[in-house]
Each structure stands twice: as C-alpha cells, then as structure tokens.
Amino acid sequence: MIVTVAERKSEEAARRSVAVAAVVAELGDHARRLGGRYILYGSAARGAMRYDSDVDLILDFPSAAEGEAWRLAEAACNRHRLPCDILPLSMTEGRFRSRIEAEGTVVS
C-alpha cells in the first residue's frame, strides 16, 4: 500500500495533537507540585498542530523551582517525541508577552 506525503503529514499532525494532550496532563501535575504554571502558546494552544509544529511553553515558577520545571517540560516533550521551545516568563516582554497572556493556555 502506498502512503502519500499528504497522508503521512496528516498522521503526524494527529499524533502530535494527541501527544500535546498527554504532555499538558503531565505538566499540570508538575506545576501544582512545584507551585508555578506553564503557559502553552502557539499552534499547540490553538489546537492547530501541524506535522512540523513544536510545543511552545513559557515557565512561570519560583526561581528555586525553575530549573526543575524546565527539565520536566523537556523530558515530557521528549517522551512524546515533540520538539519544544521553552522560555521563562521573565525573559518575555512587550507585545510578545501581551500576546502570550492574551492567547496562551495556562497549565497549572
């Protein structure tokens, strides 16, 4: 059976959508335990994952927990074969920060 490129892309987009839901569930547990929150933004937050989408995350944690929160997020994404782009909230500003606050999905 021949699988077209379009079919492979569609299957990968669907896999990534399911994987994002699993990552979000894991991160919610971590956020509650560490006393912070993750903010999911971009295509994952919009429910519009593509075959080449990554997971865009902002970390908003006490400084003592930020490193662990980062490692846990990377590990969760890696387990589900999702590339991720992670930034601490403290490194965001201006229009970018406003967009994240308006459009992001809080995971806590």
C-alpha atoms as one frame of an Amber mdcrd trajectory, in Angstrom:
protein
   0.000   0.000   0.000   1.313   3.406  -0.937   1.089   6.169   1.643   1.227
   9.651   0.222   3.220  12.520   1.675  -0.042  14.293   2.491  -1.261  11.231
   4.416   1.996  10.977   6.360   1.811  14.662   7.251  -1.792  14.301   8.370
  -0.957  11.276  10.525   1.973  13.089  12.130  -0.160  16.160  12.866  -2.759
  13.919  14.534  -0.068  12.122  16.552   1.352  15.423  17.740  -2.101  16.649
  18.786  -2.643  13.563  20.945   0.881  13.851  22.340   0.339  17.500  23.339
  -2.674  16.478  25.434  -0.527  13.910  27.261   2.255  16.451  27.850  -0.215
  19.020  29.198  -1.602  16.466  31.668   1.910  15.681  32.918   2.887  19.330
  33.174  -0.231  20.176  35.164   0.845  17.704  37.832   4.352  19.186  37.902
   3.078  22.773  38.048   0.880  22.049  41.063   3.703  20.249  42.855   6.269
  22.981  42.153   3.958  25.930  42.843   4.052  27.517  39.408   2.491  27.342
  35.998   3.315  26.615  32.406   1.776  28.709  29.656   1.194  26.874  26.391
   1.013  29.139  23.346   1.234  28.905  19.591  -0.279  26.153  17.482  -0.490
  23.701  20.392  -2.587  26.151  22.432  -4.820  26.870  19.439  -5.388  23.159
  18.768  -3.810  23.608  15.345  -0.819  21.271  15.448   0.821  20.584  12.113
   3.177  17.787  11.163   6.138  20.085  11.905   4.783  22.002  14.934   6.703
  22.285  18.156   5.383  22.876  21.664   5.823  26.482  22.770   5.974  26.857
  26.554   6.538  29.696  28.976   7.662  28.861  32.518   6.288  30.900  35.417
   7.797  29.324  38.531   9.583  30.455  41.665  13.277  30.812  40.826  14.205
  27.856  43.043  11.910  25.570  41.003  12.530  26.961  37.516  15.352  24.587
  36.582  13.377  21.518  37.602  10.264  22.811  35.818  12.331  23.272  32.654
  13.848  19.775  32.864  10.434  18.199  33.465   8.931  20.010  30.471  11.778
  18.928  28.190  11.526  15.350  29.434   7.749  15.219  28.894   8.099  16.545
  25.354  10.954  14.147  24.593   8.963  11.155  25.866   6.213  12.033  23.407
   8.638  12.853  20.570   7.682  16.522  20.455  10.195  19.289  19.845   9.780
  22.106  22.342  10.642  25.768  22.657  10.789  26.864  26.309  11.286  30.322
  27.794  10.956  31.653  31.338   8.293  34.353  31.713  10.996  36.709  32.988
  12.574  36.714  29.509   9.402  37.904  27.777   8.289  41.489  27.375   6.286
  43.900  25.272   3.996  42.692  22.514   5.244  39.123  22.776   4.342  38.927
  26.460   0.969  40.589  25.856   0.170  38.068  23.122   1.107  35.142  25.347
  -1.002  36.465  28.215  -3.972  37.008  25.885  -3.752  33.823  23.816  -1.876
  31.344  25.991  -3.373  28.405  27.839  -2.342  28.200  31.491  -1.318  24.742
  32.668  -1.320  24.552  36.452
